[in-house]
Amino acid sequence: MAVRWMTGFLDAPDRAAVPFWQAVTGYGLSDWREDGTFATMLPAAGDAFLRVQVVGDGPARVHLDLHVDDLPATSYQATALGARLVEIAEGLTVLRSPAGILFCLVEWAGETVRPGPVRWPGGQHSLVDQVCLDLPEAVHDREVEFWAALTGWERGFSDLPEFSCLVRPGAMPLRLLMQRTGGETAGMHLDVACDDVDAEVARHAGLGARVVRRVPGDWTTLVDPAGREYCVTGRSPFPA
């Protein structure tokens, strides 16, 4: 199976945090569609890879769409790997991973160009470039195996034992980071790469985010206006 592109979805009960994420990314916004529940965030250059969705319940959260060539075949393969089918619609299959993480398979529309980072007035650059899977100890190993098999990406490792990753190919816009957590529920959050964490965190706080915790020299965890956690990290926003 070949994953051609990835889209990160910001799901929330309402649109209140959408202007915040537009300001964080510097992206425009398409017209709302599907009865006002979906919109695409539009980078100045490159193909879109972030969308916003109004859902009927909370809390605010993140899910991932994988864009593929053969939707029926890939959907079958995903269930054979241990995913649970939730819904099938035109051009869309909704599933849950073995740990219960919601994700979608969608038909690839030819996206190939990864957007670059934005330079802000403070001089720093930033880019949303990673989805982190938060995996409790009991499900961690099985979930990492599942996502590696689903994407076909090679597993990479970190200096920190609680982290590993899947090495994205080519111009894929989003990385996949795996974090072993002490919680009980698996989930996802977005990470923002930047070349000046303090300046970028201050910018986000000025836009309405709240700082939750700081790991000096590595990352800062924040909560957006919808109550959704995300991280600003010190990784380079410029793709290698």
C-alpha positions as CSV (number, residue, x, y, z in Angstrom):
1,M,0.0,0.0,0.0
2,A,1.3,3.5,-0.8
3,V,0.4,6.5,1.2
4,R,0.7,9.5,-1.2
5,W,-0.2,12.4,1.1
6,M,-1.3,13.1,4.7
7,T,-3.8,15.7,6.0
8,G,-4.1,16.7,9.6
9,F,-7.7,17.5,10.8
10,L,-8.4,19.9,13.6
11,D,-11.8,18.7,14.9
12,A,-13.8,20.8,17.4
13,P,-17.5,21.3,18.4
14,D,-17.5,24.8,16.8
15,R,-15.4,27.2,14.7
16,A,-14.1,29.3,17.6
17,A,-10.4,28.1,17.4
18,V,-10.2,28.4,13.5
19,P,-8.9,32.0,13.5
20,F,-6.3,31.0,16.0
21,W,-4.9,28.3,13.8
22,Q,-5.0,30.6,10.8
23,A,-2.9,33.0,12.7
24,V,-0.5,30.3,14.0
25,T,0.1,28.9,10.5
26,G,-0.3,32.1,8.4
27,Y,-2.7,30.1,6.2
28,G,-5.9,31.3,4.5
29,L,-9.1,29.4,4.6
30,S,-11.3,28.0,1.9
31,D,-15.1,28.3,1.8
32,W,-16.9,26.1,4.3
33,R,-18.5,23.1,2.7
34,E,-20.5,19.9,3.6
35,D,-23.2,22.1,5.3
36,G,-20.6,24.3,6.9
37,T,-18.6,21.6,8.7
38,F,-15.4,21.4,6.7
39,A,-12.8,23.9,5.4
40,T,-9.3,23.6,4.1
41,M,-6.4,25.7,5.4
42,L,-4.6,27.3,2.4
43,P,-0.8,27.8,2.5
44,A,0.7,30.6,0.4
45,A,2.6,28.0,-1.6
46,G,2.4,24.2,-1.8
47,D,-0.4,21.8,-1.4
48,A,-2.9,21.9,1.5
49,F,-2.3,19.5,4.3
50,L,-4.4,20.9,7.2
51,R,-8.2,21.1,7.5
52,V,-10.7,22.1,10.1
53,Q,-13.9,20.2,10.9
54,V,-16.9,21.0,13.1
55,V,-17.9,17.8,14.9
56,G,-21.0,17.1,17.0
57,D,-19.2,16.4,20.2
58,G,-16.1,17.3,22.2
59,P,-13.4,17.5,23.2
60,A,-11.4,19.3,20.5
61,R,-9.0,16.8,19.0
62,V,-6.9,15.8,15.9
63,H,-7.3,13.1,13.4
64,L,-5.3,12.0,10.4
65,D,-6.3,11.4,6.7
66,L,-4.1,9.1,4.7
67,H,-4.4,9.7,0.9
68,V,-4.1,6.6,-1.2
69,D,-4.4,5.4,-4.8
70,D,-6.7,2.4,-4.3
71,L,-9.2,3.1,-1.5
72,P,-11.1,-0.2,-1.4
73,A,-7.9,-2.3,-1.5
74,T,-6.2,-0.1,1.1
75,S,-9.3,-0.2,3.4
76,Y,-9.2,-4.0,3.2
77,Q,-5.5,-4.1,4.0
78,A,-6.0,-1.7,7.0
79,T,-8.6,-4.0,8.5
80,A,-6.4,-7.0,7.9
81,L,-3.7,-5.3,9.9
82,G,-6.0,-4.8,12.8
83,A,-8.0,-1.6,12.1
84,R,-11.7,-1.6,12.9
85,L,-14.1,-0.3,10.3
86,V,-16.3,2.6,11.4
87,E,-17.9,3.9,8.2
88,I,-17.7,3.8,4.5
89,A,-18.7,6.8,2.4
90,E,-18.0,8.0,-1.1
91,G,-14.3,8.6,-1.4
92,L,-13.8,7.9,2.3
93,T,-13.2,5.1,4.8
94,V,-13.3,5.8,8.5
95,L,-11.4,3.4,10.8
96,R,-10.0,3.0,14.2
97,S,-6.5,1.7,14.9
98,P,-6.0,-1.2,17.2
99,A,-5.6,1.3,20.1
100,G,-8.8,3.1,19.1
101,I,-7.3,6.1,17.3
102,L,-9.7,7.5,14.7
103,F,-8.3,8.0,11.2
104,C,-9.5,8.1,7.6
105,L,-8.4,6.7,4.2
106,V,-9.3,9.0,1.3
107,E,-8.6,9.1,-2.4
108,W,-5.4,10.8,-3.4
109,A,-6.0,14.0,-5.4
110,G,-2.5,14.5,-6.8
111,E,-0.9,16.5,-3.9
112,T,2.9,16.5,-4.1
113,V,4.3,19.9,-3.0
114,R,5.1,20.3,0.8
115,P,4.7,23.9,2.0
116,G,7.7,25.5,3.6
117,P,8.0,27.4,6.9
118,V,6.7,30.9,7.5
119,R,9.0,33.7,8.7
120,W,7.4,35.8,11.4
121,P,8.1,39.5,12.4
122,G,10.2,38.3,15.3
123,G,12.6,36.6,12.9
124,Q,11.8,33.0,13.7
125,H,10.4,30.5,11.3
126,S,7.7,27.9,12.0
127,L,5.7,25.1,10.4
128,V,3.2,22.5,11.5
129,D,5.0,19.4,10.3
130,Q,4.2,16.5,12.7
131,V,1.5,14.4,14.2
132,C,2.4,12.8,17.4
133,L,0.6,9.6,18.5
134,D,0.3,9.5,22.2
135,L,0.3,5.8,23.2
136,P,-0.1,4.3,26.6
137,E,2.3,1.6,27.6
138,A,-0.2,-1.3,27.2
139,V,-0.9,-0.5,23.5
140,H,2.4,1.2,22.5
141,D,4.2,-1.7,20.7
142,R,1.2,-3.0,18.9
143,E,0.2,0.4,17.7
144,V,3.7,1.3,16.4
145,E,3.7,-2.0,14.5
146,F,0.3,-1.2,13.0
147,W,1.2,2.3,11.8
148,A,4.6,1.1,10.4
149,A,2.8,-1.7,8.4
150,L,0.0,0.7,7.3
151,T,2.3,3.3,5.9
152,G,5.2,1.1,4.9
153,W,7.6,3.7,6.5
154,E,10.8,2.6,8.2
155,R,10.9,3.0,12.0
156,G,13.4,5.5,13.4
157,F,14.6,6.0,17.0
158,S,15.2,8.9,19.3
159,D,17.8,9.7,22.1
160,L,14.8,9.8,24.4
161,P,13.5,6.2,25.1
162,E,9.8,7.3,25.2
163,F,9.9,8.5,21.6
164,S,10.3,6.8,18.2
165,C,9.2,7.8,14.7
166,L,8.3,6.6,11.3
167,V,10.6,8.1,8.6
168,R,8.5,10.0,6.1
169,P,9.3,9.6,2.4
170,G,9.8,12.4,-0.2
171,A,7.7,15.5,0.1
172,M,5.2,14.1,2.7
173,P,4.0,17.1,4.7
174,L,3.6,15.5,8.1
175,R,6.0,13.3,10.1
176,L,4.7,10.6,12.5
177,L,6.1,10.6,16.0
178,M,5.3,7.9,18.5
179,Q,5.3,8.8,22.2
180,R,5.0,6.2,25.0
181,T,2.8,7.9,27.6
182,G,1.6,7.1,31.1
183,G,-2.0,7.8,30.3
184,E,-4.8,5.4,29.6
185,T,-6.2,6.6,26.3
186,A,-4.4,6.8,22.9
187,G,-4.7,9.9,20.8
188,M,-3.0,12.4,18.5
189,H,-1.7,15.9,18.7
190,L,0.0,18.3,16.3
191,D,3.6,19.6,16.7
192,V,4.9,22.9,15.4
193,A,8.6,23.0,14.4
194,C,10.5,26.3,14.8
195,D,14.0,27.7,15.1
196,D,13.2,29.8,18.2
197,V,11.0,28.1,20.7
198,D,10.7,31.0,23.1
199,A,9.8,33.5,20.4
200,E,7.3,31.2,18.9
201,V,5.6,30.3,22.2
202,A,5.3,34.0,23.0
203,R,3.6,34.5,19.7
204,H,1.2,31.7,20.3
205,A,0.4,32.9,23.8
206,G,-0.3,36.4,22.3
207,L,-2.8,34.8,20.0
208,G,-4.7,33.1,22.8
209,A,-2.8,29.8,23.6
210,R,-2.0,28.8,27.2
211,V,1.3,27.2,28.2
212,V,0.9,23.9,30.0
213,R,4.5,22.7,30.5
214,R,8.0,23.6,29.2
215,V,10.9,21.2,28.6
216,P,13.8,23.6,28.2
217,G,15.8,23.1,25.0
218,D,13.3,20.7,23.5
219,W,9.6,21.6,23.4
220,T,6.7,23.5,25.1
221,T,3.2,22.1,25.4
222,L,0.3,24.5,24.9
223,V,-3.5,24.4,24.8
224,D,-5.3,26.2,22.0
225,P,-8.5,28.3,22.6
226,A,-10.6,25.1,22.0
227,G,-8.8,23.2,24.8
228,R,-6.7,21.1,22.4
229,E,-3.1,20.4,23.4
230,Y,-0.2,20.7,20.9
231,C,3.5,21.3,21.1
232,V,6.0,23.8,19.8
233,T,9.3,22.0,19.3
234,G,12.9,23.1,18.6
235,R,13.3,20.9,15.6
236,S,14.3,22.7,12.4
237,P,11.2,23.8,10.4
238,F,13.3,23.4,7.2
239,P,13.0,19.9,5.8
240,A,16.3,18.0,5.5
